[in-house]
Amino acid sequence: MISVVGEALVDMIADGRVFTAHPGGSPANVAVGLARLGVPVALSTSIGDDLLGALLREHLAEVSLRTLDTAATSVAFASTDLDGVAAYDFRIGWDVDRVPAVEGATCLHTGSLAAALSPRAVEDAMRAARDAGRTVSYDPNIRPSLAGAVADERARVARQVALADVVKASAEDLAWLYPSVDPVFHSNEWLGRGPRLVVVTLGSRGAHAITANTRLTRPAPQVTAVDTVGAGDAFTAGLLCVLSRSGLLGPGADPSTLDLATALDFACTVAATTCTRAGADPPSLAELGTAVDALP
């Protein structure tokens, strides 16, 4: 089982002057993506006892849900440009002091707003997971509208990267943190902090992965995108799915031995499929056609 820790929220996606509600939140998207790919998953999150919370609970019915807090359900207002790329404005209720471990989990995945708003609780959970032999997966998923000073965010992300075994970040994350450094180049610096595998997503250009011994870039399938909401989270779910099916999560596992070509191709396909529909709506295995044939 994979334990996912972080925010669940409702994306209010603009279409002219009208907003449509879609369940979202980066960690919640990853959890739903994993469930649809057949990976057992538990989500520890904060959901309010309100109408939007009811929408989220219905959406999250396919994952094992653990509610850490019942503040008002968080909302993200999203608008997309002509290329379908989303920009966000957040209304977040996330104030968690402690994240209990999930019994039987082989991996902890976290990051995003939860790691920025409650860094101590998230970092304690990451340390506890590593001490217990669980693989730790991390996605900084920087949200500039909620970020502090760049120097402070760099320091926080560096601490959290050092606690992870697998790091996935977008080129946009790295460009915001290190605007004068090539995103792929900076993945080398992160690898030196302790992770066994660092992956940088490059949008429509695919993804780049680096381990101590291997570097590989793979293209993304070309699709007609409706929007990019949840695409990075779908990629993360695909990557973790391949790690899980390869037996590379948990005590003694070494993510650096992953078949990178298989993992990147599959994760890119999962992300590209998500881009073909509105909102964070990751695909099931049955929707991925021949891409599933290459899985371990």
Buried (B, 14 or more C-beta within 10 A) or exposed (E): BBBBBBBBBBBBBBEEEEBEBBBBBBBBBBBBBBBBBBBBBBBBBBBBEEEBBEBBBEBBEEBBBBBBBEBBBBBBBBBBEEEBBBEBBBEBBBEBEEBEBBEEBBBBBBBBBBBBBBBEBBBBBBEBBBEEEBBBBBBBBBBEEBBEEBEEBEEBBBBBBBBBBBBBBBBBBBBBBBEEEEBBEBBEEBBEBBBBBBBBBBBBEBBBBBBEEEBBBBEBBEBEBBBBBBBBBBBBBBBBBBBBBBEBBBEEBEBBBBBBEBBBBBBBBBBBBBBBBBBBBBBBBEEBEEBBEBBE
